[in-house]
Amino acid sequence: MKTDYHLHTEFSDDSTYPIEQLVQDAIDMGLEEICITDHVDYGIKYDRDDPDRPEDAVLNVDYPRYFEQLETLKNKYKEQITIRKGLEFGIQTHTIGQFEKLYETWPLDFVLLSIHQVDNKEFWNQDYQKEKSQEEYNTGYYNELLALVRTFKHYSVLAHMDMIVRYDPNGTYPFEKVKPIIEKILRQVIADGKGIEVNTSSFQYRLNDLTPSRDILRLYKELGGTIITIGSDAHQHNYVANQIEAVKQELKEMGFEHFYTFDRMQPIPHRL
């Protein structure tokens, strides 16, 4: 079964990819199921109906239009592809309440739990890393993730779990130094019946490892983790389904037996 479970469209602030074009491209590529997971990042972005939003605010998904479009496309292309309704929750501990409300408001098949910033400071522009040692910003990132999985339960999988690697100006921080925190995170994820994602943007960004790393994937397997989704994190046509079949083969070689899709937040296994 060919799927892509991390996709962005014009409804994300950082993409202009027309949502119907994405669906048509996925069909042309022979994908059987996709999940569209556009961005929500409370703390640094605002909802359209927020009375306190500045005029120049960066906006979250336009939820009414988004879910209406997804339902329309789901019905229009139902004979050609399965479309699942997802969102990527860019959560911080101080925004949990907003995400709880969002989750209760809209119908979702799948939720990616991501961290894109800590204390409203973003990684991509080095705002979070600035004036911190490599140890401080790495342990700070994983401690925030640990606090989130202990508190917030309305998600399906952790997206690009070691995303901080992508934006580390000092290279990859040694796995052994953060392994104790990562193990606590994974144990909580497994205990809660959640999973992790393999995000194939590692190939796009020319990283030296998978995302999350092979060390994290092996540890997840060793601890009894089974639920894994695979997504390209594509924001444009070029990267849809990028390297997903290759990643499936590598997961199989690691000893994993299944990858997963989701329907109404319930995981569905498929043989690798």
C-alpha positions as a printed Julia matrix, in Angstrom:
272×3 Matrix{Float64}:
   0.0    0.0     0.0
   1.43   3.37   -1.06
   0.75   6.26    1.29
   2.08   9.64    2.4
   1.06  10.76    5.88
   2.63  14.22    6.17
   1.62  16.72    3.5
   1.2   20.5     3.39
  -0.86  22.73    1.12
  -1.96  26.31    0.61
  -3.66  26.11    4.02
  -0.23  26.14    5.72
   1.46  29.52    6.05
   4.66  28.15    4.5
   3.15  26.52    1.4
   1.35  27.64   -1.76
   0.61  24.1    -3.01
  -3.05  24.02   -4.18
  -4.83  21.33   -2.18
  -6.65  19.79   -5.15
  -3.44  19.76   -7.18
  -1.8   17.78   -4.38
  -4.59  15.21   -4.51
  -4.29  14.92   -8.3
  -0.5   14.6    -8.07
  -0.83  11.86   -5.45
  -3.21   9.95   -7.71
  -0.82  10.32  -10.64
   1.98   8.91   -8.45
  -0.07   5.84   -7.64
  -0.65   6.65   -3.98
  -3.61   4.84   -2.47
  -4.01   6.96    0.66
  -2.82  10.37    1.84
  -3.26  12.45    4.95
  -3.08  16.22    4.63
  -1.59  17.73    7.79
  -1.47  21.51    7.56
   0.19  23.64   10.23
  -1.16  25.01   13.49
   1.36  26.78   15.75
  -0.27  28.61   18.63
   2.05  30.99   20.42
   3.56  32.44   17.25
   0.55  32.22   14.89
  -3.06  33.26   15.27
  -6.48  31.99   14.29
  -8.46  34.2    11.93
 -11.18  34.86   14.49
  -8.77  35.78   17.29
  -9.75  39.32   18.37
  -6.23  39.94   19.69
  -4.34  39.09   16.52
  -2.1   41.82   15.07
  -2.75  43.05   11.53
   0.46  41.45   10.28
  -0.06  38.16   12.16
   0.97  34.84   10.63
  -2.18  32.74   10.53
  -3.03  29.15   11.33
  -5.23  26.99    9.12
  -8.55  28.48    8.02
 -10.43  25.61    9.66
 -13.94  25.99    8.14
 -12.56  26.22    4.58
  -9.97  23.51    5.2
 -12.37  20.86    6.45
 -14.97  21.78    3.85
 -12.38  21.37    1.11
 -11.15  18.08    2.51
 -14.69  16.7     2.61
 -15.36  17.86   -0.95
 -12.14  16.32   -2.28
 -12.66  13.14   -0.29
 -16.01  12.61   -2.02
 -14.87  13.79   -5.45
 -11.89  11.41   -5.62
 -13.19   8.55   -3.47
 -12.88   6.03   -6.31
  -9.23   6.96   -6.88
  -7.67   7.68   -3.48
  -8.45   7.74    0.24
  -7.99  11.18    1.79
  -7.65  11.49    5.56
  -8.17  14.67    7.55
  -5.14  15.67    9.58
  -3.4   18.6    11.21
   0.13  19.16   12.44
  -0.04  20.5    15.98
   3.08  22.59   16.63
   2.63  22.45   20.39
   4.38  24.12   23.3
   3.54  23.4    26.92
   1.95  26.83   27.35
  -0.36  26.3    24.33
  -1.79  22.91   25.33
  -5.16  24.41   26.28
  -5.64  25.92   22.82
  -4.87  22.6    21.16
  -7.26  20.74   23.46
 -10.03  23.08   22.32
  -9.02  22.74   18.66
  -9.04  18.95   18.88
 -12.53  18.94   20.37
 -13.88  21.3    17.68
 -12.99  19.64   14.39
 -13.22  16.04   13.06
  -9.76  14.53   12.66
  -8.38  11.23   11.46
  -4.8   11.93   12.41
  -2.74  14.41   14.44
   1.0   14.97   14.21
   2.55  16.27   17.44
   5.46  18.54   16.59
   7.65  21.08   18.31
   8.73  23.92   16.05
   9.6   26.38   18.81
  10.11  26.56   22.57
   9.09  29.65   24.59
   7.83  31.07   21.27
  11.39  31.02   19.94
  11.79  29.26   16.59
  14.5   26.8    15.6
  14.8   27.54   11.87
  16.06  31.09   12.45
  18.27  30.12   15.43
  16.21  32.27   17.8
  15.91  29.39   20.28
  19.52  28.22   19.96
  20.94  31.74   20.33
  23.03  32.27   23.48
  22.66  28.61   24.5
  25.22  25.84   24.43
  24.58  22.83   22.21
  23.78  20.83   25.34
  21.31  23.45   26.58
  19.23  23.73   23.41
  19.2   19.98   22.78
  18.2   19.01   26.3
  15.75  21.92   26.4
  14.07  20.63   23.23
  13.72  17.06   24.5
  12.57  18.14   27.96
   9.8   20.18   26.33
   8.79  17.13   24.28
   8.79  14.94   27.38
   6.57  17.42   29.23
   4.17  17.46   26.27
   3.74  13.69   25.92
   3.18  13.41   29.65
   0.39  15.98   29.5
  -1.18  16.11   26.03
  -2.79  12.92   24.72
  -4.79  13.99   21.64
  -2.24  13.06   19.02
  -1.42  10.07   16.83
   2.36  10.14   16.37
   5.37  12.32   17.11
   6.46  14.05   13.92
  10.18  14.45   13.05
  10.97  13.62   16.67
  14.58  14.88   16.56
  13.81  17.93   14.43
  16.32  20.03   16.39
  19.07  18.18   14.46
  17.94  19.87   11.25
  18.72  23.3    12.7
  21.74  22.53   14.89
  24.57  24.89   13.85
  27.08  22.71   15.72
  26.3   19.43   13.99
  24.6   16.37   15.44
  24.6   16.24   19.23
  25.73  12.8    20.49
  22.8   10.41   20.89
  24.13   8.9    24.12
  23.91  12.29   25.84
  20.18  12.65   25.18
  19.29   8.95   25.18
  17.94   8.96   28.77
  15.42  11.72   27.94
  14.53  10.13   24.61
  13.93   6.79   26.31
  11.51   8.44   28.76
   9.66  10.05   25.84
   9.39   6.78   23.93
   8.26   4.83   26.97
   5.45   7.35   27.49
   4.48   7.24   23.81
   4.3    3.44   23.86
   2.38   3.34   27.16
  -0.2    5.72   25.71
  -0.71   3.65   22.56
   0.77   6.37   20.35
   3.5    6.19   17.73
   6.28   8.0    15.93
   6.77   9.16   12.37
   9.62   8.62    9.96
   9.85  11.95    8.15
  11.57  11.63    4.79
  12.47  15.33    4.59
  15.86  14.11    5.86
  16.63  13.36    2.21
  15.47  16.79    1.1
  17.64  18.48    3.72
  20.57  16.17    2.94
  20.93  15.07    6.55
  23.33  12.28    7.44
  20.65  10.14    9.06
  16.95   9.4     8.98
  14.48  11.59   10.88
  14.25  10.43   13.59
  17.7    8.9    13.63
  18.31   5.2    13.23
  19.42   5.16   16.86
  16.01   6.45   17.94
  14.19   4.01   15.68
  16.19   1.07   17.03
  15.53   2.18   20.61
  11.81   2.5    19.86
  11.81  -1.05   18.5
  13.8   -2.34   21.48
  11.3   -0.77   23.9
   8.38  -2.46   22.14
   7.21   0.36   19.91
   5.28  -0.69   16.82
   3.2    2.23   15.54
   5.06   4.07   12.77
   3.76   6.34   10.04
   5.82   7.56    7.1
   5.46  11.02    5.6
   7.35  13.24    3.21
   6.57  16.6     4.87
   6.16  17.88    1.31
   5.22  21.52    0.84
   5.4   21.29   -2.95
   5.01  18.73   -5.72
   8.7   17.73   -5.94
   8.78  15.98   -2.58
   5.44  14.16   -2.39
   6.11  10.51   -1.43
   9.85  11.19   -1.57
  11.85   8.07   -0.53
   8.9    6.53    1.3
   9.29   3.1    -0.32
  13.02   3.09    0.5
  12.26   3.92    4.13
   9.78   1.04    4.29
  12.52  -1.34    3.25
  14.9    0.02    5.86
  12.28  -0.3     8.6
  11.71  -3.89    7.54
  15.44  -4.58    7.82
  15.38  -3.12   11.36
  12.77  -5.69   12.3
   9.59  -3.65   12.1
   6.7   -5.58   10.56
   4.11  -2.87    9.89
   3.61   0.76    9.04
   0.35   2.46    9.95
  -2.44   4.64    8.61
  -5.22   6.19   10.7
  -8.98   6.49   10.5
 -10.77   8.65   13.07
  -7.65   8.56   15.25
  -7.47   4.76   15.24
  -4.23   3.14   13.98
  -4.47   0.6    11.15
  -1.47  -1.68   10.48
  -0.18  -2.6     7.01
   2.56  -5.09    6.24
   5.88  -3.54    5.26
